[in-house]
Amino acid sequence: MPELNLTSAPAHLRHGSNIGQPLTRRDGVLKVKGQATYAADNHPPGMLFAVMAVASISRGRVTSLDVAAAKRHPGVVDVMTPDHKPGLAIDPEIKTNPFVFRMEVLQSNEVRYANQPIAVVIAETLEAATEGAALLAPRYETLPALIGLDAGESFVPPVVGVGNPTENHRGDVEAGLASADKRIDAIYETPPQYHNAMEPHAIVAAWNGDSLHIDMPTQGLMLSLARVAELFGIAHDKIHIRSPFLGGGFGSKGLMAGPPVLGIMAAKLVGKPVKLVLRREQMYGPVGHRAPTRQRLRIGTDGEGRLTALDHHARTVSSTFDDFYEPAADASHTLYAAPAIRTSHDAVRVNTGTPLFMRAPGEATGSIALESAIDEMAWACGIDPLAFRLKNYAEVEPITGKPFSSKALRACYEQGAARFGWAKRSLQPRQMRDDDGLLVGWGMGTATFPALMFQAEARAVLRRDGSGAMEIGAHDMGQGAWTALAQIAADELGLDIDRVEFKAGSSDLPDAGIAGGSAHTATAGAAIHSAGAAVIAKLADLATNDERSPLFGAGNAGVIARDGRLIRRDDESRGESYAEILARAGVAEVEARGTGAPNPAAMEEYAMHAHGAVFAEVKVDPELGQVRVTRMVGAFAAGRIVNPRMVQSQLFGGMIWGLSFALHEEAITDRRTGRIMNANLGEYHIPVNADVPPLDVITVDEHDPHVNALGIKGVGEIGITGSAGAVANAVWHATGVRVRRFPIRIEELLT
C-alpha cells in the first residue's frame, strides 16, 4: 500500500474540527511526483504482456484466425482463443445477481458488437503482443448490423436503471394536457457517449497455486472480488485485489468487465503474471457506455403559468444479449409540481456492447431534455425561466408525495441568480450582443441527484502512543476520497489528522461498498463514523470503570473525545489522554468495527436529493454559428461539506461535463458497419482548457438530518444535471434557435 502523507499541518486553523476544512489533496504529492502506483505500474517478476484482438465487424462470427502466424512472431508465448483457453467455473452468460452483466471472454466465435474481444495474444513484450495480434488476420461471416434508435421493433423493458419501474404516474395526464392554456410537444435526442477516463481499464494478474493476486482499477473492490471468485471457482480469501489509485472511473470501473477477466485467464493459461491494458480505441465497446435516447416531452400550463401536466417518455437501446436501460425519463420525478405526471420508457436492441452506468445515468440524459422543455414552456407563457421555475418547483416529491429539502432548492435558485446577475436578462431571444457583435445568451437549468447510500464497514484502532488508525476498502478515483475520508476518521477518533493512519484501496480491508451513485463519502463516511464511535466507547469503558482514572464513574454523564483525550461531558476539567488510559490498562491498542447503511425508516418517510441551479452565458458568432461558453455559475445544496476544496473540484468537473454534453460529446456510429467512427481522443470531442470558461461555484448551506448520521450528500454527478440544460438554453436565448438534438451543431444554428 502507498504511504500517504497525512501528517502535513495545514496552513490554516481548524477550530477543533477536520471536517469542513479545505485541506489539500493528501495524495497530491505522490501524483505530481509520479510516485502514485496505478495498476499498470506494477511489474512482478516474469511478467508477460497480453493484447486483445477485437472484432472489426459488429454482427456475425469469426471464421478463422491465423494463430500459427501470430505464434511464429518472435516473443509471442501463446494465443488465447475460444478453442484454447482456461475453463471457467460458471458460464459468464449466467446472471447471478442484479449487478452482474454478461461479458465476452472468448466463450464462442460469435460477434455481437464491434470491438468485442475475439482473441488474446500473450508475449514477452508489449510490442510483440501487439504485432502478434495484428498477425491474426481474422476472417468473418458478416450479418447486417442493428444500429440506432429505430433498429427494430420497440418493447417495454421490465425495469430501467437498477430495478426502477419502467413507468410512473400520478394524476390524469391527458386531461391535464387537454385543459392546459399553453402546451408544448417536443422531441429531444441525446447521442451515445463513451468513457474516456485518463486511466484505461488495466489488470496485472498473478496466480500462485490456487491463490490470485490482482492489481486493477475498480470502483467496487468487493464486487470485483466476488465476481472473480464465482467465475474461477475459488474462495474469497484466496483473492487479493489492490486498487489504491484510479485515474478516473465515472461508472465504467464499478463492475467487473470482460477484459480484466481475460487478463486473469491469460495468466492462468501461461502460468506467469500477465498485464493487459486496453488501448484507447478498445474502450469503445466492452466496458460500458451511455446509451442514446429519444425523449418526448409534453407539458401543459394554465393561464397563470402553473403546470397542469408533464409527460416524459424516453426511448433508449440495450445490447442484443443483455439488459441495461438508461432511465432518462426518471429525471422528471423529482423537480416540478405538476398535478399530473407520467414517465415511461421503451427500448430497442442493437449491436453494441451493453450500455451501463456513466456519470449521472438517466439524470444526465433526462435533465437536458427536461430543462430544455421547461425553458421552452416558460417562454411560451411569457414568463422569465427563473420565475417559471420558482412558480413550479416541487415542495414535495411529485410522484411519491414525500417531503424533501425544497427550501434548499429555492436557495440555490436565488443565490445562483444573484451571483450571475440574472435580473438583467432580456426575456426575448437574440436581443443581447457584446461589443464585438457576438450574440449573447443567458440560460439556466435545475440540478438534482438522489442522495444515495449503500452499506459499508470500517475498522478503527486507538494506540498506546496516542495515534489512531482507520481501515476501510475505500476507492479514490480522483475525487479526493483519501483526504475527505481521513478527515472524517480524524474527527471520529478525536485526533488531528496528522495522528491518524488511514488505510484504503485493498480488498483485505473492510468492505466500503461501491464508489458509485455519488454515494461513496456518505457510505464509507457512515461506517467510519460508526467505527470511531465504537472504539471511543471501548476506550471510555476502560477509563470509567477504572478507579484510578479521573473519569471513573463518568459512565452516566458521558465523555467527549477531543485532541487525543477523553473528557467528562459535565466537567471538562477532568480527563486524561488515550495514551494514559491504555498504558494503565496494560494494552497496546483497542479496536472496534462499525457499519454504515441507509435508514429504512427515513427512506420510507423522506425523499432524499441534492439540489442545485446552474446559470450559463454563451456567445455565438451570428455569421459562423460558433458557440463559446463564456461564464458559468452553479449553486448547489449538497448537505454537509466535508472538504470545500474537493467539493468545488467535483462540482467544477460536473459543470464541465454538462458543457461537454451540450456542445461537444458524441460517439458517431457508421450505420453500414456498426463501428464507432471516432473511437479516439482526437475525434471524440470533449472540452479542452480553451473551451472551459471561468467557473463559479456556491455551496449553499444545508442541514439535512435524514439522509445519514453525518448529513452528507453526493457531489460527483449533480453538476452535470443542471449544466447541460443551462448551456442549451443559453444558446437558444442567444440565437432564437431551439436545438433539440445534442450536441448542438453549428449547421443547426445556421439553418
Secondary structure, 3 states (H helix, E strand, C coil): CCCCCCCCCCCCCCCCCCCCCCCCCCCHHHHHCCCCCCHHHCCCCCCEEEEEEECCCCCEEEEECCHHHHHHCCCEEEEEECCECCCCCCCCCCCCCCCCCCCCCCCCCEECCCCCEEEEEEECCHHHHHHHHHHCCCEEEECCCCCCCCCCCCECCCEECCCEECCEEECCHHHHHHCCCEEEEEEEEECCEECCCCCCCEEEEEEECCEEEEECCCCCHHHHHHHHHHHHCCCHHHEEEECCCCCCCCCCCCCCCHHHHHHHHHHHHHCCCEEEECCHHHHCCCCCEECCEEEEEEEEECCCCCEEEEEEEEEEEEECCCCCCCCHHHHHHCCECCCCEEEEEEEEEECCCCCCCCCCCCHHHHHHHHHHHHHHHHHHCCCCHHHHHHHHECCECCCCCCECCHHHHHHHHHHHHHHHCHHHCCCCCCCEECCCCCEEEEEEEEEEEECCCCCEEEEEEEECCCCEEEECECCCCCCCHHHHHHHHHHHHCCCCHHHEEEECCECCCCECCCCCCCCHHHHHHHHHHHHHHHHHHHHHHHHHCCCCCCCCCCCCCCEEEECCEEEECCEEEEEEEHHHHHHHHCCCEEEEEEEECCCHHHHHHCCCEEEEEEEEEEEECCCCCCEEEEEEEEEEECECCCCHHHHHHHHHHHHHHHHHHHHCCCCCECCCCCCECCCCCCCCCCCCHHHCCCEEEEECCCCCCCCCCCCECCCCCHHHHHHHHHHHHHHHHHHCCCCCECCCCHHHHHC
